[in-house]
Amino acid sequence: MDKKALWVVFRPKTPVDLDKMRKMYLGSYPHFREMDSLFAKTWWVNPEKNEWGAMYIFNSQKEVDEYLASDRWRNKVPEKYGCRPEVQAVLDIGAVLFKEAVTSGENSWQTSE
């Protein structure tokens, strides 16, 4: 498998409300759904440390490099989230298991207000 995982951490200078951050993440879904280079993405949070992060799975190292050099990564992402994300690692990955595809956000924080 040639896919590569990009693990990043966001450490905002001021604490961000969990609901606000979830809404910002949700607002990014349409863009990422349209990215041919992106195989999958998930977000995570550790509110006690005021850390937010993402694990992207790209189809190749070339596509990771292109994303990290893009205007979106270098300018739009830091502007939207109020901090520059820190790349923790680019990783080789093994098999990817999808037990269930969430396409409309039913029964998740995406639909609960």
BELLINRA-V953584 format. One record per backbone hydrogen bond with DSSP energy under -1.0 kcal/mol. NH is the residue of the N-H (numbers start at 1). CO is the residue of the C=O. If there is no record, write none. Layout:
# BELLINRA-V953584
NH,CO
NH,CO
This chain:
# BELLINRA-V953584
4,58
5,91
6,56
7,89
8,54
9,86
10,52
21,17
22,18
23,19
24,20
25,21
26,22
27,23
28,25
29,26
32,28
33,29
38,35
39,57
40,57
42,55
44,53
46,51
49,46
51,46
52,10
53,44
54,8
55,42
56,6
57,40
58,4
59,37
64,60
65,61
66,62
67,63
68,64
69,65
70,67
74,70
75,71
76,71
77,72
79,75
80,76
81,77
82,78
86,9
88,7
89,7
91,5
108,105
111,108
112,108
